[in-house]
Amino acid sequence: MKYDRPGTPDEVRADLTVGVQWKGAWTFDAGKAGAPTVRIDGHSKEGPSPPETLLISLGTCTAIDVVEMLTKRKTPPASMDVSVTAERKGETPRRVTRAHLAYKITGAGIDHTQTMRAIELAVTRYCTVRDTMDPEMAITWSLELG
């Protein structure tokens, strides 16, 4: 059930606040006041589109958690790349219905089983972005160690 309706800003506790400034056509600069901005482009020419930005946020959020867990295990990664592939509905709204996170990680002493567990925990328990998304949306992951 959606609870979307008109309202006022004072109805929301301001834990996070960002701004979006239209730059023309389908381009916007977005970010936190006083911090660097991100160019978001509905045509994906000058920056990622809003759905691509969502996937970037998902990949980054889970990667932060994985880095943190591996570092706590005294096996910090030397490098990490996350490729996010998503499937969308054909009709409007073209929401993301499935996503796959493919991690490529290098580093001394990194164990496949422990790293897969770290990824699982990042996706299923710790990532704020994932937890904010539709829980019915299927997310899978894979790991390649280098």
N, C-alpha and C positions, 0 to 999 in steps of 0.2 A: 504494500500500500504506500502510495506517495503522499507526503504531507506538504507538498509545494503549495505556497500561497503568498499573497502580498504580505509585507511586514515591515518592521523597522530595525535598524542596526542594533538598537539597545535591547532587542529580544535575544541577542546572542552574546555570550561571554566571549570577549575578544582574545582568545588564546593565540590565534594566528590572524594576521591582517596583511593582505597583499593588495596591490593595485594593478589595474590593467588600463593602458592608455592606447587608444586607437591611433594608428599611424597612417591610415589610408588603406583603401582596398580591403584585403582580408588580413592585414598585418597589425600586430599589437606588440607593445613592449610591456612586460609584466615583471613584477617582483615586489620585494619588500622596500618600503620607503628608506632612502639613504643607502641602499645596497645596489650592486650591479643588477641590470635587468636582463631578461631573456626575450629574444624576438620570437614571437609565435605567429605563424602564417598559415591560414586556412588552405592555401595552395601549396604548402611545403616548399616554397622557393627561397625565402629569406630566413627560414627557421622551421622547426618542427610544427606540425599541425596540432590542434588541441588533443586529438586521440593519440598522436605520437608522443606528445608531452606526457600524457597519462602513463604510457608504456615506459617512457624514460624514467618517470618517477617510481614506477614499480621496480624496474631493474636496479635503479640507484638505491632505493630504500632497502631492498633485500641484500644488495651487495654490501652496504654499510654494516648490516647485522652480521653477515658472513665474515667480513674483515674483523669485526670486533670479537666474534667467537673464536676464530682461528688465532688471533693475537693473544687472547686469554689462555689458549692452550699452548702457548709458547711456540706456535708454528705460523708466524705472520706470513701472509702471501707476499711474494716479490712482485707479482703482477696479477691482475684479474680483468677479464673482459666478460661482459654479459651481453648476449644477443637476445633480444626479445622479439618473438614472432607471434602475431595475433590473427585471429579470425574474427570477421565482423558479419553482422546480419546484412543481407542484401537490400532490405528496405529501410526507410527512414523511421525512426532514428537508427543509424547504422552502428549500434552499440557493439562493443567488443564482447564476444561470447566465449572465447577460449584464448589462452596465451601459453606460450612455452618460453621458459628461461633457460638458455644454454650458457653455462658458466665454463670459462677456460681460466684455470688458475695455475700459477707456477709458484714454487717456493720450497725451501728445504724442509724436509720432514712432514710435508702435508700428506695426510692419509686419506684415501678415497672414502672409506666408510665414515670417518669422522666428519669429513667435509660434506658429504651427502646429508648427514644428520644436521650439520649447521645450516645448510640450505633449507632443509625441511622445516627447521625451527624458525628460520627467517621468514619463510613464506607463510607458514601456518600459525605462528604465534606472535612474532615480534614486529613485523612490518606494518606500520600504520597505514600506508597506502593500500596494501592488500586488504587489510581489515576494513577499510572504508569502502572498498569495491563490493559489488554484488557477490554474496557468498555462493551463489549458484554458478558463477563463472568458473569454469574449470581452468586450473593452472597446473602445468606440469613443469618438470625441470630435469636437466641432465648436467653431467660434469665431465669435463676433459681435463686431466692433469698433465702439465708439461714439465 
